[in-house]
Amino acid sequence: MISYAEERGEKRGEKKGEKKGIKKGENRLGMLMKILLDDKRYADAKRASEDEKYREQLYKEFEI
């Protein structure tokens, strides 16, 4: 049986991990958008913002 304190600690750890994951995803998307905008690939930037599969293709293309 998990104590209340252990449960709270686990929830805090989950929230920390979630925050790190969100930050990593934001940085990844920011890097992709910067590359696309610097290269004037506006249509690709728009599509990547709306299409998850296409965005993943671009991450692979740019090794992000």
C-alpha positions in Angstrom: 0.0 0.0 0.0 1.3 3.5 -1.0 1.3 6.1 1.7 -0.3 9.5 1.1 3.2 11.2 1.1 4.5 8.7 -1.4 1.5 9.3 -3.7 2.0 13.1 -3.5 5.7 12.6 -4.3 4.8 10.5 -7.3 2.3 13.1 -8.5 5.0 15.8 -8.2 7.4 13.7 -10.1 4.9 13.2 -12.8 4.2 16.9 -13.1 7.9 17.6 -13.3 8.3 15.1 -16.0 5.4 16.5 -17.9 6.8 20.0 -17.7 10.1 18.8 -19.0 8.4 17.0 -21.9 6.4 20.1 -22.8 9.5 22.3 -22.7 11.3 19.8 -24.9 8.4 19.7 -27.4 8.2 23.5 -27.5 11.9 23.8 -28.2 11.7 21.2 -30.9 8.8 22.9 -32.6 10.5 26.3 -32.3 13.7 25.0 -33.9 11.6 23.6 -36.8 9.7 26.8 -37.3 12.9 28.8 -37.2 14.5 26.7 -40.0 11.4 26.8 -42.1 10.9 30.6 -41.7 14.6 31.3 -42.3 14.3 29.3 -45.5 11.1 31.1 -46.4 9.2 27.8 -46.5 6.0 29.5 -45.3 3.7 26.9 -46.7 5.6 24.1 -45.0 5.5 26.0 -41.7 1.7 26.4 -42.0 1.2 22.8 -42.9 3.6 21.6 -40.1 1.6 23.6 -37.6 -1.6 21.7 -38.6 -0.4 18.3 -39.7 1.3 16.1 -37.1 2.5 13.5 -39.6 4.0 16.1 -41.9 5.7 17.8 -38.9 7.3 14.4 -37.9 8.6 14.1 -41.5 10.2 17.5 -41.2 11.8 16.6 -37.8 13.4 13.7 -39.5 14.5 15.7 -42.5 16.2 18.3 -40.3 17.3 15.7 -37.7 15.6 17.6 -34.9 
